[in-house]
Amino acid sequence: MDETYQIYLNRLMRMTLPETYRSQVQNIQQSPKFERSQPGDWQPSAFPGYTVITPPGPEDSANPALYQRLTDYQHQLVTTLGADVFIPIAPESFHLTIADIIWESAYRHASEDPEFDGKLRSGIAQSFEQSSHLATGQPIPFRVAGLIVMTRAIGLALAATDEMGYNQILELRRSIYQNPNLIAIGIEQQYHFTPHITLGYFGDVSQIDREAMAETCDQLNQPWLEATNATFWVKQAEFRHFPNMMNYRREADWPVFQF
């Protein structure tokens, strides 16, 4: 399922093109990860699971300046798209997903086994240990490639600036998805690696003008086409649990991988 560096870059950059916005806005849907009690008041729905991510928000010492830029940009999205259409996530939970692990119904089913969580932590720790050769002591640089519109969310795409860094992360992902102990408890790769930082989810899109929204997305993307110093540094990957899309927690002894 892994792509070569050039194929990945080409796919990622296509996601930021005006014609992609025009086609993608036709498919957007309200996210089930949030519920609305009154206009503009969205609350996260229960959506539990595990993931491997960069340290979220203020816990990420490598990217404070960029995260401030993303917070300001997120405010612009809310103002432009409207609080009923665009549901911003808390900046404290901004992150890059290194590897999706398990979530929602699959997690609920797996967690019926009281030993599941322990087996999962142990398997992730084993994968991290087996990946020690990937640790160079240098963070992996990504550049912000532009705005992307997904079926239920909006984010910023991240392009690895060199093939070596891209392959480091692919190898770490393989160590997880090809670990027999994790496969045995139902962990499997379901997606290509599409590095991005989610900024928010779609709310009520029933009344939007989709052609106008595609044009708006293209306009919102313009600052990133001209951006300088929009670099995201990946220093470490952490195993975390989430009850919903706003909170990512870990215990002190949970697995961490330092690049």
N, C-alpha and C positions, 0 to 999 in steps of 0.2 A: 504493500500500500504506500510505501515511501516514494517520494518523487526526487528526481535529481534537482540540484540547486537551481539550474536555469529554468526547468519546468515550473518549479515552485515560484520563482520570481515572476515569471510570465503570468502565471495564474493569479498571483497576488495583485500585480499591477493592473490586470484587466478588471479586477473588482472595484477599482477606483475611477473607471472611465465613465463619461456621461451616458454612453449607450447601455452600460451595465446598470446604472441607476434607473434608467428608463424601463428596463425589463424587470429589475428586481422589485421596484415599488409596486408592480402589479401583483406581487405574491405576498406582500407583507400582511401579517395577522397580529391580532392582540396576543400578547404573551400570557400564558397561564401562570406565569411565575409571580404575578401581582394581581391583587384584587382591589376594587375601588368601593369605598364606603360612601363617598360623595364626590362631586366633580373636582378633579385635581388632587384628590386625597387617595393615593395609591399605597397599599401596604403589601409587603412581600408575603406570598403564599408559602406554605410548607413545601420544600423541595430539597430533601436531604440527600447527602451523599459524601463521597470523598474525591479529592483531586490532588494533583501535584502542580503547584503554582509558584511564582515568585512571591516574595513577602508582600502582603497587600499594603497599599497606601503608605501611611507614615512609618510603617515598619521597614520599608525598603529604603535603606540609607544610600543606595546608588542612584536614585532618581527623583529627589525632592523637587528640583527645578522643573523637570518635565511634568511631574504630577500637578504642580501648581498651574502650569499652562493648560493641562487637560481639565482641571477644575474650572478655570475661566472659560474654556471652550465649551464645556458641558453647560454652563449657564447660558451661553449663546444659543445652544441647541434648544434648551427649554424655552427661551424667549422667542426664538424663531418658529419652532414647531408647535409650541403650546403644551401646557402641563397635562392636558387630557390625552394628547397624542404621544408624547415622549416622557417616559418615566425614568428620571435619572437615578442611577445607583449612588450609594454613598461613596464619596471619594476615598474614604477609609478602606474601601474594598476593591479599589482599582488593582488589577494584577494582569499578568500574562499567564495563561494556562500552558504548562509544559506538557502535561498528559492528563486527559480525562480518565477517571478511574471507574466510578460507578455512581449511579444517581437514581433518584425517584423510585419507580416501581421495582426496578431491578435491585436497588439497595434495600428497599423494604422487605423484599422476598429473601434476599441473602442474609439480612440481619436477624431473621428468625432463628438462625443458628447462633447460639450464644458465643461460639468460638470464632465467628466470622471476623469481627473487628481485630482481634488479636492475630489471626492468620494473615489478614491483610497488611497490618503494620509490619509484621515479620517479613512478609514477602517483599514489600517495598524497601525495607532496610537491606535485605539481601541484594536486591537489584542495585541499590545505591553503592553497596560495598563492591559489587562486581564491576562497577563503572569507575573505579578509582583512577584508572588510566586516563580518563577524560578531564581530570582536574589539572589545570595548567597554572592556577593562581591568577589568571587574568579573566575579567568579566567579558562576556560575549556581547558585542555591540549590534544593535538593531536600529534602523532609522524609521521614523514615522513615514509611512508611504502614502497615507491618505485615508479619507473617510470611506467606510464600507457599510453597505446596507444589507443586513441579513433578514431572514424571514420574520424574525420576532425581535430583532435588536439592532442597535447602531453601535459601531465601534471604530477604532482606528487600527488599520493594518500596520504590521511591523515587518520590515524587510531586513533579513540578516545581511550585514554588509560584506561578509565573505563566506566562502564555501566551507572553510574549516569550522567556523562557529556553528553554522547550520548543521553540519554533520555531527558535531559534538552533541547537539540536542537530539538529533535523530537517534544516535546511538544510545543515549540515556532512555529515550522512549522505547527503543527495542528491548533494552534490558528489563523493562517493566512488562511489556506486552508479550515477550517471548519467555518469560519466567514460568517454568512448569508449575510451580507452587501457586502462582497467581492465576494461571489458566485453569487450574483445578478448582478454584473457587469462583470461577465465572468472569474473570477480568479479561477483556478483549479489546483490541483496537477497533474503533468504529469510524474514525475520521482521519483524513489527511491532517498533517500539521499545518494549520493556518494561523500563524501568530497574530494576535490582535489584543487590544485592550477594550473590553466592553464598556461603553459609557452609559448605556441605558437601554430600556426595552420599550416596545410599542404598547401603547394603551389602546384607547378607542380610535380605531382608524376607519370607522364606518362612514364618516362624512368627508374624508379628505379628498382633495383633487389630486389624483396620483400623478398626472402629467406635471402639474405645478410643483408637486413635492420632489419629483426627479430633478427639476431645474433648481429648486432650493438646495438639494443635496450637493449638486455640482457647485453652486456658489459657496456653500459651507466648506467645500473641499479646497477652495482656492488658496487659503492661507498655508495649507500643508504642501502645496506644489512649490511654494516659494520659501518654505521654512528652512532655516539654517539652525544648526545645533539642536535639532530635534532627535536626539539619540537616546535610546532606551538601553540600559546596561543590565544584562542578566548575570548576577553574581552567584545566586544560589537557587535551588529548587527545594520546596518544602512540601511535605505530606500534610494535608489539612482536611478537616471535616467542615461541612457547611450544612446548616439547617434550612437555609434559604439563600437567595442571591445577594444578601446584604452582609452576611457574616461568615468569616472563614477563620476557624480556630484551630489551635494545635496545643498539645501538651509539650512540656520542655524536653521530654525524652523521645519525642516522635522523630522519624527519620528526616534528615536534611542532607542535601548534596551540595557541596561547594565546588563551583567551577574554577 
